[in-house]
Amino acid sequence: MPQTGSLVCVGLGMMLGAHVSPRSRSHIEQADVVFAAVSDPVVELWLQQMHGDVRSLQSCYAAGKSRHDTYREMVEALLAEVRAGRRVCGVFYGHPGVFAQAPHRAVAQARHEGFQAHMEPGISAEGCLYADLGIDPGDVGCQHYEASQFMFYRRRIDPSAYLILWQVGHAGDRSVSRNITGPAYRRLLVDLLAEDYPLDHAVIAYEAATLPISSPRTEGMPLAAIVDADLRLQTTLVIPPARPLQRNEAMLDRIAALDRGSVLGEPIHLP
């Protein structure tokens, strides 16, 4: 018997009312039930103008509660309605697949159970960051890490590219339940970054604007100053390159040999 329920997870973008795509809006309006994972009650009120049955997922969060448990409850809330045969739309800030585990898990589980499920992209904080800071990721390259994961695992850093650390406000949180970690944890992060960057290297605390009347946060400071800086859940740490790109002469020589052979029509023999 074919499964009649379906799931789509959509992104609202970062700025209220300005970033939602026509496809995402259509999914919201045509759903049987809409679940909203947005912390701003103004956004929920805005969603309610598009649909008569908007249910908040914010009650899944609680102080001291593991975010893993929160995400499991969100997934179950979405899937319960899908299994009941309804067209379900999950609405999330920004892009529903960027730093959002519940949408990925819900879509995967729904597909596993034989339901139609997919994700619609949205404008993420990353897209806003590129626009607000004037960064082209194709220029010198960008490395992106979640701040705590960056601290927990050994990573190879290239200081000639941008380094973007997400969710820096709770860097070092192993409990997956705290909202903000303190200066002692950030000092450990600075110690780690100091292996590749000078302490006076200029960095940027970035936060995307969420209302048309607000401006993005683009606060510059030396690397050492992030220990005592105002870093929130939505703060992203942007570390510009600390050294120029270094030419790979050996690879350039091999490419030049290929180019010469292509022009002459000769067989290529690389060392």
N, C-alpha and C positions, 0 to 999 in steps of 0.2 A: 504493500500500500504506500503511495507516495507521501512524503512528509510535506505538510502544508505550511508549517511555520517557517519563518526566515529571520535573518539577522543582518543588519548593516550597522557598522560603527562609523560615525562621521566626526569630522573635526570642525569646530566653529572658528578656527583661527585664533589669534591672540587679541584682536581688537573687537569689542562688542559691536555686532551688527555690520561691521565693515569687511570682514574677511570670509564670511561663510559663502561657499560656492552655490550656484544654482542647483547643482545635483544634490548637494547635502541638504539644502533647504527643501527640495522636493521630497527627499527621503523622510525628513522630519514630518512634513505635512501629510504624507500618505501612509505613515505607519499606523498600526492599531494602538500601539503604546510606545511612549518615548521615555527612556531612562536618561537622566542627566547627571554626569559626574563633573559638576562645576561648583566651585566654592562660593561664588558670588550670588547672593539672592536676586540681584538685579538681572543677572543673566537668566536665571530660572523664570523670572517674571516675563522676560522678553521671549523665552521659548514658549511660555504658556499662551502667548498671542498667536503662535503658529499652530499649536496643538492643544486639545482639550484634556489630554491625559498624560501629563508630564510628571514622572516620579523621580524624586531625588535619590541619588546614591550616596549622598554625603553622610547619611546616618551610619554607613559602614565604617566610617573613621571614628576613632575614639582615642583619647589620651592614653599613651602607654601600650596601645594595641599594635601588634605586629602588622605591618602593611601587607604581608603575605596573607594573613587572615582576611584583611579588608578586601584584597583583590579576589580571593576565593568567593567571598560573599557577593561581590559585584557580579562575577561570572555566573553564579547560581541564580541571582535575581534575573539576569538577562535570559538565561537558558530556560528557566521555569516557564516564562511566557512564550518562548519559541516552541517548547514542547507542547504547550497548550494550543498550538496552531495559529499563533498570532504573528503578524508582521511587526518585528521589534526593531527600534532604532535606538542605539546607544550614542549619546552625544557627549563629546569630550572637548576640553580646551585644546587649542592649537591643532596639531596633527594627532589623530587617534593612535598612531603607531609609534610616536616618538616619546620616550620616557613614560610609557603607559602600558603596563603589563596586562591589565584586565581586558582591553579590547583584543589584543593578540590571542590571549587564552580563550576568550569567548568565541571568537571566530573559528579558531582551530577546533574547539570542542563541538561547536555546532556542525561543522563540516564532518567531523568524525562520526557524529550521530546521524548523518545523512541529510542535514538541512542545508538550504542555500544560505551562504553567509559570505560577506565580503566587507572591505574597508574602503571608505572614501577619504582621500587625502585632505589635509587642511594646511593652512599657513602656520608653520611652527615658529617657535622662538628662534630657531636657527635661521630661518629665512628672514625674520625681522632683524636679527643680529647683523647679517651680511649687509642689509640695506642701511641700517642705522649707523654702522661703524665704517661703511664704505670698504668692506672686505670682499675681494673676489677669491674664492677658494681655489680657483685655477691659476692664481698668480704665483704664490710660493707654496701653496698647499696648506691644509688644515688637519690637525689631529684632534679628535673628539673623544673625551673619556668622561664617564661619571666620576665625580671627585673621589668618592669612597673606594670605588673599584680601582681607580688609579693608585690609591694608597695601598690597597691590599695585595696587588699583584705587581710583578716586575714588568715594566714596559720599556721599550726602546724609544726614547724621545729624540726628535730631530729639532734642535733649537733654531734651525733656519726656516722652519714653518711656524704657522700659528698653532698654539696649543689652547684648546677650548675645554674648560673643566665645568661640567654641569652639576647643578645641585650642590654647589660648594658650601652652602650654609650648613649642611649636616655632613660635611666631610669627616670621615673616620667613624661613622655610626655603624657599629656591627649589630646592633639590636634590631634594626629595621623598624624602630618604633618611635624614636625621638624626632622631634621637628628640627631642632637646632643644636649643634654641638658648639662647644665654647672655644676660647682662645687657645687652650692647651692642645686641642686637636688641630687647630689651624697652624700652630707652631710646628707640629710634626709635618704638616703639608708643606710649609715653607722650607723646612730642613730638607725635604725630599726634592723640592724644586730647585733648591740652591745647588744641587749637584750639577745642574745644567744652566742655571741663570744667576746673574749677580743679584744681590739683595736689593740693589737700587734700581733694578730693571723696571721700567714703567709697565704696569698692567692695568686692566680695565674691569671694573665691576659693572656688569650689564644686566638690565632688566627691560624687557619689551613693554611698550605702552599697551594698556588694555582698554583704554577709553579714548575716544576721539579728542577729548579735551585735555588729555594728559600727554606727557612727553616721556620718551624712554630714558632710563637711567644709564649714563655713560660716564661713570666716575673714575677718573684716573688716579693712580697712586703707585708708590714703589711696592715691589713685591713684599718686602718685609712688613708693610703696613696692613696687609690683609689679616694679620693676627687679631687686631683690635678693630677692624672695620665692621661696618653694619652689613652683614651678609645674611640674606634671608633665604627662604625656601626657593624662591624664584630667581635668585641671583646666579648669574653665570660669570665665571672668571675667564677673561680673555687675555692671553699672554702673547704679545706680538713676537716676531722673530728676534733673536738676540745676536744672530750672526748672518752674514750673507750666504747665499747658496754656493756650494762648492762644486766646481765642474768635475765630472767623471771623465777624465781625459782618455782613459783606456777604452771606455764604451764609445766615446765620440770618435776615436780612431777606427773602431770596428764599423760604426755606422758610415763613416766616410768611405771606407773600403767598399761597403755595399753600394753606396751611391755611385762610386766610380764604375763599378761593374755594371750597374744598371744602365749607365750612359753608354758604355762601350759594348754592351751586349755580351760580355764575357762571363764564363762561369765564375761563381764566387767561392773562394777558399779562405775561410777565416782561420786565424791562428787559434 
